[in-house]
Amino acid sequence: MNKKDKKIYTLSMAAVFAALTAVLTAFLKVGTGINEGYIHFGDSIIYLASSVLPLPFAMASAAVGGAAADILAGAAVWAPFTAVIKALNALVFRLLINKSRKANGIKIFSARSVVASLISGIVTVAGYFGASSVLYSTEAAAVSIPFDLIQAAVSTAVFLIIGVSLDKTNFLNKYRG
C-alpha cells in the first residue's frame, strides 16, 4: 500500500472507531441515575483504537466518538468535556503500551495493555470528577466516582476480551499489512 492509500485507510479506520465508540456509548448503556451518567462499552473501543491507530488518529477518534455519543444521547453539555477526556484516554493508553510493543511484538493484549486500560480508566474518573464539579458541585461529582470506577472496569474487561480474540486472528499484523 502506498503512503497516500495508507493515510486514507488509517483515516477511514479512525472514522469507523469513532462511529463504534459513539454507538456503543450512546445506545448500549445502563443509566446510573447519577449526574446523567451511564455505564457503556465505548471506552473499550477507545482502547482498541489506541492499540491499532497512530496516536493523533486514536486521539481524534476518541474525542469525536465520545463527544458524538454525548450529543446522540441527549447530553450535549458534556460533549466538550468528553472530547478532552477521551482524547487524554487515548494519549495515556498509547503512551503506556508503546514500550510493550517494542518488547513483546505486535499484540493487542499484554500485561501493559491491562495496566494502560486501568490507568486510562483513572483518567476518565478524574476527568469526569472535574467536569461534574464544574457542571454540578464537588459533592455531586464525588457521588459519581463509584459508578465511574465500575465503568472503567467494564471497559477494561470488554477491551481485554476483544483484544485476546483479535490477537488470535493476528489482526494487528493484517491491519498493518
C-alpha positions in Angstrom: 0.0 0.0 0.0 1.5 3.4 -1.0 1.7 6.3 1.5 -1.4 8.1 0.3 -3.5 4.9 0.4 -2.2 4.1 3.9 -3.2 7.5 5.1 -6.7 7.2 3.6 -7.0 3.7 5.1 -5.9 5.0 8.6 -8.3 7.9 8.4 -11.1 5.5 7.4 -10.3 3.2 10.3 -10.3 6.2 12.7 -13.8 7.1 11.5 -15.0 3.6 12.0 -13.6 3.5 15.5 -15.2 6.9 16.2 -18.6 5.6 15.0 -18.3 2.4 17.1 -17.3 4.5 20.1 -20.4 6.7 19.6 -22.8 3.9 19.1 -21.5 1.7 21.9 -21.6 4.7 24.2 -24.9 6.3 23.3 -27.0 3.3 22.6 -25.7 0.3 24.5 -25.7 1.7 28.0 -27.1 1.3 31.5 -28.0 4.6 33.3 -26.6 5.1 36.8 -29.2 7.8 37.8 -26.3 10.0 38.9 -25.3 13.2 37.1 -26.8 11.9 33.8 -24.1 9.1 33.9 -24.2 5.7 32.5 -22.1 2.6 32.1 -21.3 1.7 28.5 -18.8 -0.1 26.2 -17.4 2.9 24.3 -14.2 3.2 26.2 -13.2 -0.4 25.2 -13.3 0.8 21.6 -11.1 3.8 22.5 -8.5 1.4 23.9 -8.8 -0.8 20.8 -8.4 2.2 18.5 -5.4 3.3 20.6 -3.9 -0.2 20.1 -4.3 0.0 16.3 -4.1 3.6 15.2 -1.2 6.1 15.2 -1.6 8.4 18.2 -3.1 11.5 16.6 -5.7 9.4 14.8 -6.5 7.5 18.0 -6.9 10.7 20.0 -9.1 12.3 17.3 -11.2 9.1 17.0 -11.7 9.0 20.8 -12.6 12.7 21.0 -15.0 12.7 18.1 -16.7 9.4 19.1 -17.1 10.3 22.7 -18.4 13.8 22.0 -20.8 12.4 19.3 -22.1 9.9 21.9 -23.0 12.7 24.3 -24.8 14.6 21.6 -26.7 11.5 20.4 -27.6 10.5 24.0 -29.1 14.0 24.6 -26.3 15.2 26.9 -24.6 17.7 24.6 -23.5 19.8 27.6 -21.0 17.0 28.4 -19.6 16.8 24.8 -16.7 19.4 25.2 -15.6 17.7 28.5 -15.9 14.3 26.9 -13.9 15.3 23.9 -10.9 16.3 26.0 -11.2 13.4 28.5 -11.4 10.8 25.7 -8.5 12.3 23.8 -6.5 12.1 27.0 -7.6 8.4 27.5 -6.2 7.6 24.1 -3.0 9.5 24.7 -2.3 7.9 28.1 -3.2 4.4 26.8 -1.0 4.6 23.8 2.0 6.1 25.6 1.8 3.3 28.1 1.6 0.5 25.6 4.4 1.8 23.3 7.2 0.1 25.2 5.3 -3.1 25.4 5.0 -3.2 21.6 8.8 -2.9 21.2 9.5 -5.6 23.7 6.7 -8.1 23.0 5.9 -7.7 19.3 2.6 -6.7 17.8 -0.2 -7.8 20.1 -3.2 -6.0 21.5 -3.4 -8.0 24.7 -0.4 -7.7 27.1 0.2 -7.0 30.7 1.0 -3.5 29.8 -2.3 -3.1 27.9 -4.2 -4.2 31.0 -2.3 -1.6 33.1 -2.8 1.0 30.4 -6.5 0.5 30.3 -6.8 0.7 34.1 -4.7 3.9 34.2 -6.7 5.3 31.3 -9.8 4.5 33.3 -8.5 6.5 36.2 -8.0 9.4 33.8 -11.7 9.0 32.9 -12.7 9.1 36.6 -10.6 12.1 37.3 -11.8 13.9 34.2 -15.5 13.4 34.9 -15.0 14.3 38.5 -13.6 17.6 37.3 -16.4 18.0 34.7 -19.1 17.1 37.2 -17.6 19.6 39.7 -17.9 22.3 37.1 -21.4 21.4 36.0 -22.9 20.4 39.4 -20.7 20.5 42.5 -17.8 18.7 44.1 -20.2 16.8 46.3 -22.3 15.6 43.3 -19.1 14.7 41.5 -17.9 12.6 44.4 -21.2 10.6 44.3 -20.4 9.6 40.7 -17.0 8.1 41.5 -18.1 4.5 42.3 -20.1 4.3 39.0 -17.2 5.8 37.1 -14.9 3.2 38.5 -17.4 0.4 37.5 -17.4 2.0 34.0 -13.6 1.8 33.9 -13.6 -1.8 35.0 -16.3 -2.9 32.5 -14.5 -1.1 29.6 -11.2 -2.8 30.6 -12.9 -6.2 30.7 -14.6 -5.8 27.3 -11.4 -4.4 25.7 -9.4 -7.4 27.0 -11.9 -9.9 25.6 -11.8 -8.2 22.2 -8.0 -7.9 22.3 -7.5 -11.6 23.1 -9.9 -12.5 20.3 -8.3 -10.2 17.8 -4.8 -11.4 18.7 -5.9 -15.0 17.9 -6.7 -13.8 14.3 -3.3 -12.0 14.1 -5.4 -8.8 13.5 -2.6 -6.2 14.0 -0.2 -7.8 11.6 -3.0 -8.0 9.0 -4.0 -4.4 9.7 -0.5 -3.1 9.3 0.0 -5.2 6.3 
